[in-house]
């Protein structure tokens, strides 16, 4: 072979090697761009993003310790378990007396450290009566401020401005009226986030069905605990809501509202059965864990099983 031919062959080999290396680089970049980088203990771990789905299932809790300290370390633990179980959403309850500064810092930390959806709930427990007009006004303002502060996260930040309001038909009507006013205020202001409203001790699906959200991003639900509900009764409620054409996510479900010490195997099995039934109908659920992941060890011992998606 002539010297000129040898040089030509070497150039071809070099070009082929360059093309191969470039393709590997493109594949690597594609993999990384479809992963989410999280730094843990000085190392970077990549968690694949959840599949784009209308089915949301996860956990619900206060991001705080039993003693009352809100903690980003607890959020780290929650995200880790979401990775482990393949969950897609966390419902973060912040008590209504907590400051905007604390709320925003906890929300931002979560959003910065994972790519899962987040429901932020302004939490108050008063199911026997509707809160005062001033509290209802404050809850609407709280929601609008949350959306304004995190407007760039409208694809995965949800707002839940109420928790278990009311115990009568008149309360259900008032809740629906308030919800319509709140949805209208949010959409008029240009916010496109999902809004969640859970009912009190009365369901009132017929009233909630009359609410008009031009974006169809209003979700409703109920808090089912299977020490007081049968699976069939809960399913009947969900089917009624579906028949009204409502989007549904139940932001608290659990084995027993008396928390982990009261759980038994049959109640946890009812939770599993209910979640599977809901998953087949695109109904979302978040399992109540109380403080951080306080209830999870007992759930694991009694074989809680999240839907596979």
RAVENDA-V693098 format. One record per residue. N is the residue number from 1. RES is the residue in one letter. D_LAST is the distance of its C-alpha to the last C-alpha in Angstrom with 1 decimal. Layout:
N:RES:D_LAST
N:RES:D_LAST
//
This chain:
1:X:62.3
2:X:63.8
3:X:63.0
4:X:61.6
5:X:59.3
6:X:58.0
7:X:57.2
8:X:55.4
9:X:53.2
10:X:52.4
11:X:51.3
12:X:49.0
13:X:47.4
14:X:47.0
15:X:45.4
16:X:42.9
17:X:42.0
18:X:41.5
19:X:39.2
20:X:37.1
21:X:36.9
22:X:36.0
23:X:33.1
24:X:31.7
25:X:32.0
26:X:30.1
27:X:27.2
28:X:27.3
29:X:27.3
30:X:24.4
31:X:22.3
32:X:23.4
33:X:23.0
34:X:19.3
35:X:19.0
36:X:19.8
37:X:22.8
38:X:23.3
39:X:26.6
40:X:26.7
41:X:30.0
42:X:31.7
43:X:29.0
44:X:26.5
45:X:22.9
46:X:20.5
47:X:16.8
48:X:14.8
49:X:13.5
50:X:9.9
51:X:8.9
52:X:10.7
53:X:8.6
54:X:9.9
55:X:7.2
56:X:8.5
57:X:8.4
58:X:11.1
59:X:14.7
60:X:17.9
61:X:21.5
62:X:24.8
63:X:24.9
64:X:28.1
65:X:29.9
66:X:31.4
67:X:34.7
68:X:33.5
69:X:33.2
70:X:30.4
71:X:29.3
72:X:27.5
73:X:27.2
74:X:24.9
75:X:22.7
76:X:22.7
77:X:21.6
78:X:18.7
79:X:17.5
80:X:18.0
81:X:15.8
82:X:13.0
83:X:13.4
84:X:13.7
85:X:10.6
86:X:8.3
87:X:8.6
88:X:9.3
89:X:12.3
90:X:15.4
91:X:17.9
92:X:21.4
93:X:24.2
94:X:27.6
95:X:30.5
96:X:32.6
97:X:35.7
98:X:34.3
99:X:35.6
100:X:34.1
101:X:34.8
102:X:32.7
103:X:29.8
104:X:29.9
105:X:30.3
106:X:27.2
107:X:25.1
108:X:26.5
109:X:25.9
110:X:22.2
111:X:22.0
112:X:24.2
113:X:22.3
114:X:18.7
115:X:16.9
116:X:14.3
117:X:14.9
118:X:17.5
119:X:18.9
120:X:22.5
121:X:24.1
122:X:27.9
123:X:28.1
124:X:30.9
125:X:30.9
126:X:33.4
127:X:31.9
128:X:35.4
129:X:36.7
130:X:35.9
131:X:36.7
132:X:39.9
133:X:40.3
134:X:40.7
135:X:37.4
136:X:35.6
137:X:37.3
138:X:36.4
139:X:32.7
140:X:32.8
141:X:34.7
142:X:32.3
143:X:29.4
144:X:31.4
145:X:32.5
146:X:29.0
147:X:28.1
148:X:31.3
149:X:31.0
150:X:27.5
151:X:28.0
152:X:26.8
153:X:23.3
154:X:22.7
155:X:19.5
156:X:17.7
157:X:20.2
158:X:20.1
159:X:23.1
160:X:23.5
161:X:27.2
162:X:27.6
163:X:26.6
164:X:27.4
165:X:30.5
166:X:32.8
167:X:33.5
168:X:35.3
169:X:35.2
170:X:37.4
171:X:35.0
172:X:32.1
173:X:34.3
174:X:35.3
175:X:31.7
176:X:30.9
177:X:34.1
178:X:33.4
179:X:29.8
180:X:31.3
181:X:33.9
182:X:31.4
183:X:29.2
184:X:32.4
185:X:33.6
186:X:30.5
187:X:30.4
188:X:34.2
189:X:34.0
190:X:31.6
191:X:28.5
192:X:25.2
193:X:22.8
194:X:20.5
195:X:22.3
196:X:21.1
197:X:23.5
198:X:23.0
199:X:25.7
200:X:28.3
201:X:29.4
202:X:29.6
203:X:26.7
204:X:28.7
205:X:26.1
206:X:29.1
207:X:30.5
208:X:27.3
209:X:26.8
210:X:30.1
211:X:29.0
212:X:29.1
213:X:26.9
214:X:27.9
215:X:24.7
216:X:22.4
217:X:20.7
218:X:21.7
219:X:19.1
220:X:20.4
221:X:19.5
222:X:21.1
223:X:21.1
224:X:20.6
225:X:22.1
226:X:22.3
227:X:25.9
228:X:27.0
229:X:24.5
230:X:23.6
231:X:20.2
232:X:22.0
233:X:23.7
234:X:20.6
235:X:18.9
236:X:22.2
237:X:22.2
238:X:18.7
239:X:19.9
240:X:23.1
241:X:21.4
242:X:19.4
243:X:22.7
244:X:24.2
245:X:21.8
246:X:20.4
247:X:17.4
248:X:16.0
249:X:14.7
250:X:16.3
251:X:17.3
252:X:18.6
253:X:17.6
254:X:19.1
255:X:21.0
256:X:24.4
257:X:25.8
258:X:28.5
259:X:26.1
260:X:25.5
261:X:29.0
262:X:28.5
263:X:25.1
264:X:25.4
265:X:23.2
266:X:23.1
267:X:21.9
268:X:19.0
269:X:18.1
270:X:18.3
271:X:15.9
272:X:13.4
273:X:14.3
274:X:14.2
275:X:10.7
276:X:9.5
277:X:11.9
278:X:10.9
279:X:7.2
280:X:9.1
281:X:11.4
282:X:9.6
283:X:11.3
284:X:10.6
285:X:12.0
286:X:13.6
287:X:15.3
288:X:19.0
289:X:20.4
290:X:23.9
291:X:25.5
292:X:23.3
293:X:21.4
294:X:24.2
295:X:22.3
296:X:19.8
297:X:22.2
298:X:22.9
299:X:19.3
300:X:18.8
301:X:22.1
302:X:21.0
303:X:17.7
304:X:15.1
305:X:11.6
306:X:8.5
307:X:5.5
308:X:3.8
309:X:0.0
//
